[in-house]
Amino acid sequence: MTSLFDLIASSSHAVVFTGAGISTLSGIRDFRGKNGIYNDLDADKIFSLDYFLTDPSFYYKHAAHFIYNLDDKQPNIVHNQIFRLEKAGLFKRVITQNIDLLHQKTGSRNVLELHGSPQTHTCLDCGMKYAFADIVPIAGKGKVPKCEKCGGVVKPDIVFFGEQLDQATIDAALFEAGRADLIVVLGSSLVVQPAASVPLETLRRGGKLAIVNDGPTPLDDRAAFRLSDLKSTFVALRDQMP
């Protein structure tokens, strides 16, 4: 059987598409996995724009322990090998659904964050911007940060349910996927739209799809390569890399 590394190395334009499943090895819970957030929290409510506008304290109370402790989390073997592949020119772009900033911690620079990022926060009233580091001391305690200029509620620049994805970002992701002769999906259930449609652009243009994910995805039957265990797959990939 062809290995994942062989598949990537034989491609001329490979891109990687990552979901929350790759960060479970860093101690960050995913959403729909066997130990995911949906098992005991109403993530739809936590990340609902309508609910945030009504009661922002609900988001900050629940996000304190999985968003505002990200400084304590470190990249794992998957993030690190993605960076090595990017640095070697074998991955042309990292497209991620994640909001945990771990790709950037490895040194990856070609990252498209489809669902936004907590790296910046914005006052909903006056538009003043705040860095993640400015917000952590407040939000990390489950409190609602308020704008020091106007007193308005400050919201993370994460795309909440009810918000549109940034059009330039999704256009760039579709462009990269359309150029790719291989897209490697890692740790994503491929059910959250419109992000989950990105790998379809590669298939539509005649490229190949590889999937490594613990649970099933809607595109499993169209994958040229399919495995379930991220850690063992990337240990093998690491050992193959020169």
Contacts in CASP RR format, 6 or more apart in sequence:
PFRMAT RR
TARGET T0000
AUTHOR 0000-0000-0000
METHOD contacts of the structure
MODEL  1
MTSLFDLIASSSHAVVFTGAGISTLSGIRDFRGKNGIYNDLDADKIFSLD
YFLTDPSFYYKHAAHFIYNLDDKQPNIVHNQIFRLEKAGLFKRVITQNID
LLHQKTGSRNVLELHGSPQTHTCLDCGMKYAFADIVPIAGKGKVPKCEKC
GGVVKPDIVFFGEQLDQATIDAALFEAGRADLIVVLGSSLVVQPAASVPL
ETLRRGGKLAIVNDGPTPLDDRAAFRLSDLKSTFVALRDQMP
2 225 0 8 1.000
3 236 0 8 1.000
3 237 0 8 1.000
3 240 0 8 1.000
4 184 0 8 1.000
4 210 0 8 1.000
4 212 0 8 1.000
4 225 0 8 1.000
4 227 0 8 1.000
4 233 0 8 1.000
4 236 0 8 1.000
4 237 0 8 1.000
5 236 0 8 1.000
5 237 0 8 1.000
5 240 0 8 1.000
5 241 0 8 1.000
6 240 0 8 1.000
7 182 0 8 1.000
7 184 0 8 1.000
7 208 0 8 1.000
7 210 0 8 1.000
7 224 0 8 1.000
7 225 0 8 1.000
8 14 0 8 1.000
8 85 0 8 1.000
8 90 0 8 1.000
8 91 0 8 1.000
8 182 0 8 1.000
8 184 0 8 1.000
9 90 0 8 1.000
11 90 0 8 1.000
11 180 0 8 1.000
11 181 0 8 1.000
11 182 0 8 1.000
11 208 0 8 1.000
12 181 0 8 1.000
13 92 0 8 1.000
13 179 0 8 1.000
13 180 0 8 1.000
13 181 0 8 1.000
13 182 0 8 1.000
14 85 0 8 1.000
14 90 0 8 1.000
14 91 0 8 1.000
14 92 0 8 1.000
14 180 0 8 1.000
14 181 0 8 1.000
14 182 0 8 1.000
14 183 0 8 1.000
14 184 0 8 1.000
15 91 0 8 1.000
15 92 0 8 1.000
15 93 0 8 1.000
15 94 0 8 1.000
15 95 0 8 1.000
15 176 0 8 1.000
15 177 0 8 1.000
15 179 0 8 1.000
15 180 0 8 1.000
15 182 0 8 1.000
15 183 0 8 1.000
15 184 0 8 1.000
15 202 0 8 1.000
16 82 0 8 1.000
16 85 0 8 1.000
16 91 0 8 1.000
16 93 0 8 1.000
16 94 0 8 1.000
16 95 0 8 1.000
16 183 0 8 1.000
16 184 0 8 1.000
16 185 0 8 1.000
16 186 0 8 1.000
17 95 0 8 1.000
17 96 0 8 1.000
17 97 0 8 1.000
17 177 0 8 1.000
17 183 0 8 1.000
17 184 0 8 1.000
17 185 0 8 1.000
17 186 0 8 1.000
17 188 0 8 1.000
17 198 0 8 1.000
17 199 0 8 1.000
18 78 0 8 1.000
18 82 0 8 1.000
18 94 0 8 1.000
18 95 0 8 1.000
18 96 0 8 1.000
18 97 0 8 1.000
18 98 0 8 1.000
18 103 0 8 1.000
18 185 0 8 1.000
18 186 0 8 1.000
18 187 0 8 1.000
18 188 0 8 1.000
19 30 0 8 1.000
19 96 0 8 1.000
19 97 0 8 1.000
19 98 0 8 1.000
19 186 0 8 1.000
19 187 0 8 1.000
19 188 0 8 1.000
20 28 0 8 1.000
20 29 0 8 1.000
20 30 0 8 1.000
20 31 0 8 1.000
20 97 0 8 1.000
20 98 0 8 1.000
20 187 0 8 1.000
20 188 0 8 1.000
21 30 0 8 1.000
21 33 0 8 1.000
21 186 0 8 1.000
21 187 0 8 1.000
21 188 0 8 1.000
21 213 0 8 1.000
21 214 0 8 1.000
21 230 0 8 1.000
22 76 0 8 1.000
22 78 0 8 1.000
22 79 0 8 1.000
22 98 0 8 1.000
22 186 0 8 1.000
22 187 0 8 1.000
22 230 0 8 1.000
23 30 0 8 1.000
23 73 0 8 1.000
23 76 0 8 1.000
23 79 0 8 1.000
23 98 0 8 1.000
23 100 0 8 1.000
23 102 0 8 1.000
24 30 0 8 1.000
24 35 0 8 1.000
25 76 0 8 1.000
25 77 0 8 1.000
25 78 0 8 1.000
25 230 0 8 1.000
25 231 0 8 1.000
26 73 0 8 1.000
26 74 0 8 1.000
26 75 0 8 1.000
26 76 0 8 1.000
26 79 0 8 1.000
26 100 0 8 1.000
26 102 0 8 1.000
27 73 0 8 1.000
28 66 0 8 1.000
28 70 0 8 1.000
28 73 0 8 1.000
28 100 0 8 1.000
28 102 0 8 1.000
29 35 0 8 1.000
29 36 0 8 1.000
29 37 0 8 1.000
29 66 0 8 1.000
30 36 0 8 1.000
30 37 0 8 1.000
30 187 0 8 1.000
31 37 0 8 1.000
31 38 0 8 1.000
31 43 0 8 1.000
32 38 0 8 1.000
32 189 0 8 1.000
32 191 0 8 1.000
33 39 0 8 1.000
33 189 0 8 1.000
33 214 0 8 1.000
33 215 0 8 1.000
34 214 0 8 1.000
37 43 0 8 1.000
37 66 0 8 1.000
41 62 0 8 1.000
44 161 0 8 1.000
45 51 0 8 1.000
45 58 0 8 1.000
46 58 0 8 1.000
46 59 0 8 1.000
46 62 0 8 1.000
46 63 0 8 1.000
47 59 0 8 1.000
47 158 0 8 1.000
47 160 0 8 1.000
47 161 0 8 1.000
48 160 0 8 1.000
48 161 0 8 1.000
48 162 0 8 1.000
49 160 0 8 1.000
49 161 0 8 1.000
49 162 0 8 1.000
49 163 0 8 1.000
50 162 0 8 1.000
51 58 0 8 1.000
51 59 0 8 1.000
52 58 0 8 1.000
52 59 0 8 1.000
52 155 0 8 1.000
52 160 0 8 1.000
53 124 0 8 1.000
56 144 0 8 1.000
56 153 0 8 1.000
56 155 0 8 1.000
57 142 0 8 1.000
57 143 0 8 1.000
57 144 0 8 1.000
60 139 0 8 1.000
60 140 0 8 1.000
60 142 0 8 1.000
60 143 0 8 1.000
60 144 0 8 1.000
60 145 0 8 1.000
61 142 0 8 1.000
63 139 0 8 1.000
63 142 0 8 1.000
64 139 0 8 1.000
64 140 0 8 1.000
64 141 0 8 1.000
64 142 0 8 1.000
67 99 0 8 1.000
67 118 0 8 1.000
67 139 0 8 1.000
67 156 0 8 1.000
68 118 0 8 1.000
68 135 0 8 1.000
68 136 0 8 1.000
68 139 0 8 1.000
68 140 0 8 1.000
68 142 0 8 1.000
69 140 0 8 1.000
70 100 0 8 1.000
70 101 0 8 1.000
70 118 0 8 1.000
70 132 0 8 1.000
71 136 0 8 1.000
73 100 0 8 1.000
73 102 0 8 1.000
74 102 0 8 1.000
74 105 0 8 1.000
75 83 0 8 1.000
75 102 0 8 1.000
75 103 0 8 1.000
75 105 0 8 1.000
75 106 0 8 1.000
76 102 0 8 1.000
77 231 0 8 1.000
77 234 0 8 1.000
77 235 0 8 1.000
77 238 0 8 1.000
78 186 0 8 1.000
78 230 0 8 1.000
78 231 0 8 1.000
78 234 0 8 1.000
79 102 0 8 1.000
79 103 0 8 1.000
79 105 0 8 1.000
79 106 0 8 1.000
79 108 0 8 1.000
80 106 0 8 1.000
81 234 0 8 1.000
81 237 0 8 1.000
81 238 0 8 1.000
81 241 0 8 1.000
82 91 0 8 1.000
82 94 0 8 1.000
82 103 0 8 1.000
82 106 0 8 1.000
82 108 0 8 1.000
82 186 0 8 1.000
83 103 0 8 1.000
83 106 0 8 1.000
83 107 0 8 1.000
83 108 0 8 1.000
84 238 0 8 1.000
84 241 0 8 1.000
85 91 0 8 1.000
85 241 0 8 1.000
86 92 0 8 1.000
86 94 0 8 1.000
86 108 0 8 1.000
86 110 0 8 1.000
88 241 0 8 1.000
91 184 0 8 1.000
92 110 0 8 1.000
92 176 0 8 1.000
92 179 0 8 1.000
92 180 0 8 1.000
93 110 0 8 1.000
93 112 0 8 1.000
93 176 0 8 1.000
94 103 0 8 1.000
94 108 0 8 1.000
94 110 0 8 1.000
94 111 0 8 1.000
94 112 0 8 1.000
95 111 0 8 1.000
95 112 0 8 1.000
95 114 0 8 1.000
95 173 0 8 1.000
95 176 0 8 1.000
95 177 0 8 1.000
95 198 0 8 1.000
96 103 0 8 1.000
96 111 0 8 1.000
96 112 0 8 1.000
96 113 0 8 1.000
96 114 0 8 1.000
97 114 0 8 1.000
97 115 0 8 1.000
97 188 0 8 1.000
97 192 0 8 1.000
97 195 0 8 1.000
98 113 0 8 1.000
98 115 0 8 1.000
99 113 0 8 1.000
99 115 0 8 1.000
99 116 0 8 1.000
99 117 0 8 1.000
99 118 0 8 1.000
99 158 0 8 1.000
101 117 0 8 1.000
101 118 0 8 1.000
101 119 0 8 1.000
101 132 0 8 1.000
103 111 0 8 1.000
104 111 0 8 1.000
112 169 0 8 1.000
112 172 0 8 1.000
112 173 0 8 1.000
112 176 0 8 1.000
113 169 0 8 1.000
114 159 0 8 1.000
114 165 0 8 1.000
114 169 0 8 1.000
114 170 0 8 1.000
114 173 0 8 1.000
114 195 0 8 1.000
114 198 0 8 1.000
115 158 0 8 1.000
115 159 0 8 1.000
115 165 0 8 1.000
115 195 0 8 1.000
116 157 0 8 1.000
116 158 0 8 1.000
116 159 0 8 1.000
116 166 0 8 1.000
116 169 0 8 1.000
117 156 0 8 1.000
117 157 0 8 1.000
117 158 0 8 1.000
118 132 0 8 1.000
118 135 0 8 1.000
118 156 0 8 1.000
118 157 0 8 1.000
118 158 0 8 1.000
119 131 0 8 1.000
119 132 0 8 1.000
119 157 0 8 1.000
120 129 0 8 1.000
120 130 0 8 1.000
120 131 0 8 1.000
120 132 0 8 1.000
120 156 0 8 1.000
120 157 0 8 1.000
121 129 0 8 1.000
121 130 0 8 1.000
121 131 0 8 1.000
121 132 0 8 1.000
121 134 0 8 1.000
121 135 0 8 1.000
121 145 0 8 1.000
121 154 0 8 1.000
121 155 0 8 1.000
121 156 0 8 1.000
121 157 0 8 1.000
122 128 0 8 1.000
122 129 0 8 1.000
122 130 0 8 1.000
122 154 0 8 1.000
122 155 0 8 1.000
122 157 0 8 1.000
123 129 0 8 1.000
123 130 0 8 1.000
123 147 0 8 1.000
123 149 0 8 1.000
123 150 0 8 1.000
123 151 0 8 1.000
123 152 0 8 1.000
123 153 0 8 1.000
123 154 0 8 1.000
123 155 0 8 1.000
124 152 0 8 1.000
124 153 0 8 1.000
124 154 0 8 1.000
124 155 0 8 1.000
125 147 0 8 1.000
125 150 0 8 1.000
125 151 0 8 1.000
125 152 0 8 1.000
125 153 0 8 1.000
126 147 0 8 1.000
126 149 0 8 1.000
126 150 0 8 1.000
126 152 0 8 1.000
127 147 0 8 1.000
128 147 0 8 1.000
128 148 0 8 1.000
128 149 0 8 1.000
128 150 0 8 1.000
130 145 0 8 1.000
130 154 0 8 1.000
135 145 0 8 1.000
135 154 0 8 1.000
135 156 0 8 1.000
138 144 0 8 1.000
138 145 0 8 1.000
139 145 0 8 1.000
144 153 0 8 1.000
144 154 0 8 1.000
145 153 0 8 1.000
145 154 0 8 1.000
146 152 0 8 1.000
146 153 0 8 1.000
146 154 0 8 1.000
147 153 0 8 1.000
147 154 0 8 1.000
159 165 0 8 1.000
159 166 0 8 1.000
165 194 0 8 1.000
165 195 0 8 1.000
170 194 0 8 1.000
170 195 0 8 1.000
170 198 0 8 1.000
173 195 0 8 1.000
173 198 0 8 1.000
174 198 0 8 1.000
174 201 0 8 1.000
177 183 0 8 1.000
177 198 0 8 1.000
177 199 0 8 1.000
177 201 0 8 1.000
177 202 0 8 1.000
178 201 0 8 1.000
178 202 0 8 1.000
178 204 0 8 1.000
178 205 0 8 1.000
179 205 0 8 1.000
180 202 0 8 1.000
180 205 0 8 1.000
180 207 0 8 1.000
181 202 0 8 1.000
181 206 0 8 1.000
181 207 0 8 1.000
181 208 0 8 1.000
182 202 0 8 1.000
182 207 0 8 1.000
182 208 0 8 1.000
182 209 0 8 1.000
182 210 0 8 1.000
183 198 0 8 1.000
183 199 0 8 1.000
183 202 0 8 1.000
183 207 0 8 1.000
183 208 0 8 1.000
183 209 0 8 1.000
183 210 0 8 1.000
184 210 0 8 1.000
184 211 0 8 1.000
184 212 0 8 1.000
185 199 0 8 1.000
185 209 0 8 1.000
185 210 0 8 1.000
185 211 0 8 1.000
185 212 0 8 1.000
185 213 0 8 1.000
185 217 0 8 1.000
185 219 0 8 1.000
185 223 0 8 1.000
186 211 0 8 1.000
186 212 0 8 1.000
186 213 0 8 1.000
186 230 0 8 1.000
187 212 0 8 1.000
187 213 0 8 1.000
187 214 0 8 1.000
187 230 0 8 1.000
188 196 0 8 1.000
188 213 0 8 1.000
188 217 0 8 1.000
189 213 0 8 1.000
189 215 0 8 1.000
189 216 0 8 1.000
189 217 0 8 1.000
190 196 0 8 1.000
190 199 0 8 1.000
190 213 0 8 1.000
190 217 0 8 1.000
190 218 0 8 1.000
190 219 0 8 1.000
191 217 0 8 1.000
191 218 0 8 1.000
196 218 0 8 1.000
199 209 0 8 1.000
199 219 0 8 1.000
200 219 0 8 1.000
202 208 0 8 1.000
202 209 0 8 1.000
203 209 0 8 1.000
203 219 0 8 1.000
203 222 0 8 1.000
208 224 0 8 1.000
208 225 0 8 1.000
209 219 0 8 1.000
209 222 0 8 1.000
209 223 0 8 1.000
209 224 0 8 1.000
209 225 0 8 1.000
210 223 0 8 1.000
210 224 0 8 1.000
210 225 0 8 1.000
210 226 0 8 1.000
211 217 0 8 1.000
211 219 0 8 1.000
211 220 0 8 1.000
211 223 0 8 1.000
211 225 0 8 1.000
211 226 0 8 1.000
211 227 0 8 1.000
212 226 0 8 1.000
212 227 0 8 1.000
212 228 0 8 1.000
212 229 0 8 1.000
212 230 0 8 1.000
212 233 0 8 1.000
213 228 0 8 1.000
213 230 0 8 1.000
214 228 0 8 1.000
214 229 0 8 1.000
214 230 0 8 1.000
215 228 0 8 1.000
220 226 0 8 1.000
227 233 0 8 1.000
END
